[in-house]
Amino acid sequence: MRTLNADTLGADGIWTDPLWRLEVVLTPLERDLLRTWWVRRLAFVAHAGAASITTTQTYSRLEHSLGVLALVAHFAPEDHEARAAALLHDVGHLPFSHTLEGIAGLDHHALGRDRIGELGPLLERHGTSAERMIALDSGDLPSPLLSSSGAMKLDHLDSFVRSGQAHGRTVLPPPELLSRCRLGDGGVDTDRATADELVRLVIAEARAQRDGPNIVPIAVLRDLVTRALASPGPAFGPEELETMTDGDLWSALLTCEATRERTMLLRRDPAAWQLSEGSVDEDGEALTHTVLRGYLSLPTVDGASITDPGIQELEKALPLHHRVTFHGPGCVETGG
């Protein structure tokens, strides 16, 4: 009897996604990709970025990528190139995912294209190419991964529901929700009641991303990395940063004299920093963080686009400016 174990190795040729309760028979290409470092590295990069420090959303980019693979395999089981592209769509992410995007000019889309390019010989052995994977990921080739109508795509469906499950927001069990969804032109289509549940998850996710437990560790971690890059030496450069895992980055920040103390405090007492709205900093001591965008795509209902006042309100609020101010550690036992 097969052991029901959601291993990320594809050890027995099957991926069983624990969120969607889908069993995917892996192709030879998918099994080989799961043995490459660029894909395996995603097991050590938190999908929620710095919010993994302060919330229960601690699953990895690899778990999410396998979830997107499961969704593509569910809706388009014979589209082997789109399935492979699902596994590869996040390989360019920096440590802590979106948290460090843009620092030193680093962009996960460009890094992803480079890394997929490095996998070209492996892809060619399986009858495809890096160029086709990049074109599928960018939308230059139509696929189940991207929505031509602008409706919610499978990448975001997995993100909203997986995050909702981690935070206890879901009402419908994910497999039941999925059974009510269809895929049209790469966009998620469903009935009105299920769309309402998805809209609720989208709104809850957007609000959480604008709240203190998300903004504070992002602002502090970005500041620490900026300090480390500018430190004598420096502690590490952009070339090292772009290949790090979350654990690598922690180690580098803890060994850098310019960042050691604040890094330890961020791990031990992130409540030492507080969030307030607005970009004005009279003392010049606060960290600033601006939310420029939100992931607010919605499903269609029986093929028709929908709107929602809660979504419109979130869009109108952008950009959002925040200050993060250091108040010092509380009465906590720091240990050795």
N, C-alpha and C positions, 0 to 999 in steps of 0.2 A: 504494500500500500504506500502511495506517495505521501510524504510528509508535507503538510500545509505550512510552508515556511516562506515568508515573503523575503527571500534572500535577493540581494541586488547583484548577484554573480551570474544569475541564469544557470546555476549549477546543473540542474536537471533539464535545462532547455525550456523552462516555463517561468514566467513572471506572474505572480498572483498579487494584484494590487489590493492592499487592505482597505483603502478608502472606497473604491468603486466596486470591490468584490468581483473584479474581472480577472479571468485567467487567460494569459496571452502565451501562445506557443511562439517562442522566439525564433526568428530566422537566423541562419548562420551569420549574416552580417551583424545583426543585433547582438548576438553573443560575442562576436569579435570586438565590437565597439565597447561592450561592457568590460573588456579587458584592457582598453587603452587608458592612459593616464588622464587625458583631458576629460574623459567621461567619469572615470573613477574619482578624480579630484573633486567632483561635484558633491560627493558624499561628505566632504569636509568643508562645505560652504553652506551656511545657513540661508535658506530661502527667504526668511524674513529679515535678513541682514542684522543690523545692530539691535533690532527689536527682540531678537532671540536672547539677548542679555536680560531683558526685563519682562518678558511674557512667556507663555507656554507654547508659543509658536516656534518650535525648535527643530522641525524637520528640515531635511537638506534639499539642496537643488537637485540632487540625484533622485530623491523620492518624487519630487515634482515632475522631473523629466520622464521618469518611468510612468507616472500617472498620465502625462500627455500621450506617451506611447500607447498606454492601455486604451485611452479614448480614441485615438486614431485607429488602432486595431479593431476597436468595437464598431466604429462607423464605416471604416474603409479597410477591411482586413487584407485585401489583396494589393493595396497600394504600399509596396515595400519601401519605396523611396521616401514617401511621406513618413512612414514609421521610423525610418532611420533618421530623418531630419528632426523628428520629435525628440529623439535621444540627444541630438547634437545642438538643439536650438539655444541652449544656455551655456555652452562650453566656454564662452568668452568672459563669463562673469568674474569680477574681482573678488577678493575675500570679502565676506559680509555682503555679497551681492550688490544691490543698488546703492548701498550706503556710501561707498567711496567713488561712485561714478563721477567722472570729470576731473578728479584730482590729478595733477600733472598731465592733463590732457588725455587721460585714459578713457577709452570708450569700449564697452563690452561688445558692441556690434562689430567694430573693427577687429577686436581681439578674437572674436568668434570666427570671423572669416579667415583670419590667419591660422587658427588652430584646425579648422576644418580643412584648410589647404594642406596642412602637415599630414592629415589623415588620407590624403589623396591616393597613395599607393594601396592602402587597405581597401578603400572604396572601389578602386578600379578592379581589384581582384574579385570583387563581388558584382561586377557588371554595371557600376555607376561611377560617378565622379564627384570631386569636391565642388566643381563648378555647378553641378546640378543641385547638390545639397544647399549651397549658398543661395542659388536662385529660388529654391523652394522656401528657404527660411526668410528671404527678403520679400517674397511675393511676386518675383519676376516670373515665376512659373505657378500656375494655379494648383492648389492642393487643399486637402482637408484642414491644413494648419492655419490658413488665413482666410478671412472673410472678405469677399469682394463687395458685400453690401454694407460693411462697417459694423455688422452685428457682432455680438460677443463671439470670440473664437475659442477653440478648445483649450489653448494655453491659459486663457483667463478663466474659463469655466473651472478648470482644475484648481487654479489659484484661489478663486473665491470660495469654493466649496471646501478645499483642503484647509484653508485658513479658518473658515467658519467652524469646521469640525474641531480644530485645535483649540479654538476659543470658546467652544460650547454654544455657538450661535445657531447651528443647524436645527431645523424642525423636522423636515423630511429626511429620512435616511438617504444618504447619497445614492445607493443603488436604485431606490424608488424614484428619486429625482431624475436620475439618468434615464430610466425606462420611459419617462414622459418627454424626453428630448429627441429631436431629430437634427440632422445636419443638412443645410442647404447653402450652396456656394460658400462653404467654409464657415458659415455662421450658425449659431445655435438657435433652433426654432422650437417652440413648445406651445403649450396651452396657457391661458391667462393666469390660472391659479399658480402654476409652476413658475411662470415669469415673475409673478409677484414675489414669490419666495426668493428667486434669484436677485431681483431688484433689492430686496431687503438685505441680502448678503453683500451686494455691491456697496450699498450705502454704509452698512456697518463697517466694512473694510476701509472705506475711504475716511470715515470719521476716526477710526482707530489709528490710521496712518498720520493723522493730524493732531494726535493727542500726545501728552507728555511721555508715556512709556515708550513711544516710538521716536519722537523728535529728540528727546534728551540724549539717549545713547548715540543717535546718529550724529548730532552736533558735536558731542564730546569726542567720539571716535574719529571723525573727520579732522578735528583740531589736533588730536594726538598724532595722526598720520602726517599731517602737514608739518607739525613740529619735528617729527622724526626725519622727514625728507630734508628739512632745512638744518638739521643738527650737524655739528662738525663731523666730518667723515665722508658722507652722512651715515646714519645708521643703516639705511638701505636706499636704493634708488628706484625709480619707476619700473625699471626692467625686472627687479626682484619682486616688487609689489604686485605686479600683474600676474605672477605665477604662484603667489602664496595661497595657502589655505587659511582658514580662520585661525587655526592653531599656530601656523607659522607666524602670522601677524601678531598674535598675542605674545609669542616668545620674543619677537623682534622689538616690540614696544616695551616689554619688561626688561630687556637688556640694554635699552637706550637710556643713557643718563638723563636726557631731556624729557623723557616721557614716563620713566619708571614709576614715579610716585603717583601721578594721576591715573595711570593705567591700573595700578593695584587698587586705587580707590574706586574706579569705575566698575571693576569686577566685584568689589566687596560692598560698596555702598553707593549705587547709582543715584539714590535719593539725595546725595550731596549736591546735586544740581537741580534747579527748578526752572520750569517753563513759564514764560509770559508772552503775551501777544505784542506785536509791534516791532519795528526795526530800529527805533530810536534808542540809542544807548548813551546816556549822558555821561556816564563814567568811563566809557570805552573799555569796560572789563568783561562785558557779556559776549558770549558766542551768539552768532546770528545764523538762522537757518530759514530758507524760503522754500515753501512747497509750490512748485510751478505747475504741476499737473497731477491728475488723478486717473486711475484706471476705472473708467465709468461706462464702458460699453455695455449695452443691454441686449438681451435676446430678442428675436422677433416672435410675434404671436400669430400662428397660422400664416406665416409669410409676410406679415405687415409689421413695419417699424413701430415702436412704442416710445413714449416719453414718460417722464415722471417728475413731479415738482421737487422731490427730494434730490434727485440727480441734478436738476437745473440749479437748485440752490447751492449745491456743492461746486458746480462749475463757475457760478457767478462769484463765489468767494475767492477764487484764485486770481493772482498769487496771494499766498498767505505768508506773512512775515512773523517770525518768532525770535525771542531772545531766550537764551539759556544761561542762567546765572549760577555761579558757584557759591554755595552757602557753607561749605565745609562739612566734614563728616559729623554724623550724629553720635549718640552714646552707644557705640557698637563695639563689640569685642573684635579686635583686628587679628588676633592670632599671632603666629610667629612670623 
